[in-house]
């Protein structure tokens, strides 16, 4: 009887860990470099309120290498020094990445061994294995003009992200109010196929 209880307990604990939410933070600070302090404060709030299981990715620049892999730096959220280094990370001047590069980074890191959020089953069909808290930091101009809802978020949904396990928050550096930006944001928030939370700062 004790062996059965131990086996059941281990199975329960294993299922808890396999379902532990993953927090993924992507930062494009190509335009927000002048507001790095506000950006780092917003990122800090996300990390502090997370379970520290996941990654922070800083987009670096458009593809410039031979293998056409996007350039970026990644940091584990459970790194004890991450919070103290956030200001210097957010102060790095970068170039904005194209939507296809952002999408490539997301699927590569989320499907990797360390996170294992998006997996492929034996039928070669993607599925969403773990709950995902996706936080994307952009300048509002980049977000709207590059149509990142259609070219990144909708594409991510197509590779198997189950809506009930996917929580998307887009954090926008939004200093100057513009009608075209507001219209795009309202449409993104009201899209029934994706539940997107927009945080303007």
Buried (B, 14 or more C-beta within 10 A) or exposed (E): EEEEEEEEEEEEEEEEEEEEBBBBBBBBBBBBBEBBEBBBBBBBBBBEEBEBBBBBBBBBBEBEEEEEEBBBEBBEBEEEEBBEEBBEBBEEEBEBBBBEBBBBBBBBBBBEEEBEBBBEEEEEEBBBBBBBBBBBBBBBBBBBEBEBBEBBBBBBBEBBBEEEBBBBBBBBBBEEEEEEBBEBBEEBBEBEEBEBEBBBB
